[in-house]
Amino acid sequence: MDIVIPLFEGFEPLDAIGPYEILALVPGATVRFVTAEPGLVRDTFGALPVHVPTAYSEVERCDVLLVPGGGGIRPMLADPGFVDWVRRIHAGTRFTTSVCTGSVVLGAAGLLKGLTATTHWAATAELESHGAVYTADRVVRHDRLITAAGVSSGIDMAVRLAALLTDEVTAQAIQLCTEYDPQPPFDTGSVAKAPAEVLARAHQLG
């Protein structure tokens, strides 16, 4: 089972690494990162260099495509070669998935027209500009297409995907192995729950 995660300069680390941690435990699965040009790729904060040995153009098909987001997604959206590659790879996947603004890439590839989809709350207008209908749900599935909301929601999506790729007992075992049992100290993890001052600070931080 071949699972491919494209990285790019300025990717959001948890978008990619969270699902990687989950999916790498799927029996029989191989997770690999690809990029435009093989070499070091840095995350959006600049302190996490990842050596990626494979160019995305070398990948002709995979079972699962998982597109993360991050501040560096805009240059990738402007690269017709990358968007065309996503569209072409999707034609042969079992599942095509995204985390955060990765769904904007799926939208740009024409995969979400007329469908409900999710993304980071700050990118709703950009997602809808590609014909998708934004929903605040944490994970949204339409057959082979699965989108996850911002950053940490990729872990939720990956556990659900693990169940689809194997079975629910295996997925629950993976959740237990990673001790994924969220108990956040604050109940402000969505726009609907966040007070105005928290939302304003979030805009400053983002």
C-alpha positions in Angstrom: 0.0 0.0 0.0 1.7 3.2 -1.2 0.8 6.4 0.6 2.3 9.6 -0.8 2.5 13.0 0.9 3.9 15.9 -1.2 5.9 18.4 0.7 6.9 22.0 -0.3 8.9 24.8 1.1 6.7 26.3 3.9 4.6 23.2 4.6 2.7 23.1 7.9 4.5 20.4 9.9 1.6 18.8 11.8 -0.4 18.7 8.6 2.1 16.1 7.3 3.7 14.6 10.3 0.5 13.9 12.3 -1.1 11.8 9.6 2.4 10.2 8.8 2.6 9.0 12.4 -0.8 7.3 12.1 -0.6 5.9 8.6 2.9 4.6 9.0 1.4 2.1 11.5 -1.1 0.7 8.9 0.0 -2.9 8.3 1.5 -3.3 4.8 1.7 0.5 4.2 4.7 2.5 3.0 4.5 6.3 3.5 6.8 8.4 1.4 7.3 12.1 1.0 7.8 13.7 -2.4 8.6 17.2 -3.5 9.2 19.4 -6.6 13.0 19.0 -6.5 14.6 16.4 -4.3 16.5 17.8 -1.4 15.9 19.7 1.9 12.4 21.1 2.4 11.7 23.4 5.4 8.5 23.8 7.2 6.5 27.0 7.6 8.5 28.0 10.7 11.8 27.3 9.0 13.3 25.1 11.7 12.3 21.6 10.5 14.3 20.6 7.5 13.2 17.4 5.9 15.3 15.6 3.3 13.0 14.4 0.5 14.7 12.1 -2.0 11.9 11.8 -4.5 10.4 14.3 -7.0 6.6 14.2 -7.3 7.0 13.9 -11.0 8.6 10.4 -10.5 5.3 9.1 -9.0 2.9 7.8 -11.5 0.3 6.3 -9.1 -0.3 5.6 -5.5 -3.0 4.1 -3.3 -3.4 7.2 -1.1 -2.5 10.8 -1.9 -2.4 13.1 1.1 -1.9 16.9 0.4 -0.9 19.0 3.5 -1.2 22.7 3.7 0.8 25.6 5.1 2.0 29.0 4.2 4.0 27.7 1.2 1.0 26.3 -0.5 0.4 29.4 -2.7 3.5 28.8 -5.0 2.3 25.2 -5.4 -1.1 26.4 -6.4 0.5 28.7 -9.0 2.4 25.7 -10.4 0.3 24.1 -13.1 2.6 21.1 -13.2 1.8 20.3 -9.6 -1.9 20.8 -9.8 -2.0 18.7 -13.0 -0.1 16.0 -11.2 -2.6 16.0 -8.3 -5.4 15.6 -10.8 -3.7 12.8 -12.6 -2.7 10.9 -9.5 -6.2 11.2 -8.1 -7.6 9.3 -11.1 -5.9 6.1 -9.8 -6.0 6.4 -6.0 -8.1 4.5 -3.5 -8.3 7.7 -1.5 -7.3 11.3 -2.2 -7.1 13.4 1.0 -6.0 16.8 2.3 -5.3 18.5 5.6 -5.8 22.3 6.2 -5.2 24.3 3.0 -4.3 21.2 1.1 -8.0 21.1 0.2 -7.5 24.3 -1.8 -5.1 22.3 -4.0 -7.7 19.7 -4.5 -10.2 22.4 -5.3 -7.7 24.0 -7.8 -7.4 20.6 -9.4 -11.2 20.6 -10.0 -11.9 17.7 -7.6 -14.2 19.5 -5.2 -16.7 21.3 -7.5 -20.1 21.3 -6.0 -19.0 19.2 -3.0 -18.9 20.1 0.7 -15.3 20.2 1.9 -13.4 21.6 4.8 -10.1 23.5 5.4 -8.5 25.8 7.9 -11.1 28.4 9.0 -9.0 31.2 7.6 -9.0 29.8 4.1 -12.8 29.2 3.6 -13.1 31.9 0.9 -10.2 30.5 -1.0 -11.6 27.0 -0.9 -15.0 28.2 -2.1 -13.4 30.1 -5.0 -12.7 26.7 -6.5 -16.4 25.7 -6.4 -16.4 23.8 -3.1 -19.0 24.4 -0.4 -17.2 25.0 2.9 -18.4 23.2 6.0 -16.9 23.6 9.5 -17.0 19.8 10.0 -13.6 18.4 11.1 -13.5 15.7 8.5 -15.6 15.5 5.3 -15.8 12.4 3.1 -17.2 12.0 -0.4 -16.4 8.5 -1.5 -12.6 8.6 -2.4 -12.2 12.2 -1.4 -11.6 13.1 2.2 -10.8 16.7 3.5 -9.7 17.6 7.0 -9.9 21.0 8.6 -6.9 22.9 10.0 -3.7 21.3 11.2 -4.5 19.0 14.1 -7.6 17.6 12.4 -5.3 15.7 10.1 -4.8 13.2 12.9 -8.6 12.6 13.1 -8.7 12.1 9.4 -5.8 9.7 9.4 -7.4 7.5 12.1 -10.6 7.4 10.0 -8.6 6.6 6.9 -6.7 3.9 8.7 -10.1 2.2 9.4 -11.1 2.5 5.7 -7.8 1.0 4.6 -7.9 -1.9 7.2 -10.7 -2.3 9.8 -12.0 -0.4 12.8 -10.1 -2.6 15.3 -6.8 -2.0 13.6 -7.5 1.8 13.5 -8.5 1.8 17.2 -5.3 -0.1 18.0 -3.3 2.6 16.1 -5.1 5.3 18.0 -4.1 3.5 21.2 -0.5 3.0 20.1 -0.2 6.7 19.5 -2.2 7.4 22.7 -4.4 9.8 20.7 -6.9 10.8 23.4 -7.2 14.6 23.2 -8.0 16.5 26.4 -7.2 20.1 25.5 -6.9 22.6 28.4 -9.2 25.1 26.6 -12.4 24.7 24.6 -11.4 27.2 21.9 -10.3 24.9 19.1 -12.9 26.2 16.6 -14.1 29.6 15.5 -17.6 28.7 16.8 -16.2 28.3 20.3 -13.6 31.0 20.5 -14.3 34.4 22.1 -13.6 37.5 20.0 -10.3 38.3 21.8 -9.0 34.8 21.1 -10.1 35.0 17.4 -8.3 38.4 17.1 -5.1 37.0 18.6 -5.3 34.0 16.3 -5.4 36.3 13.3 -2.3 38.1 14.7 -0.4 34.8 15.1 -1.4 33.4 11.7 
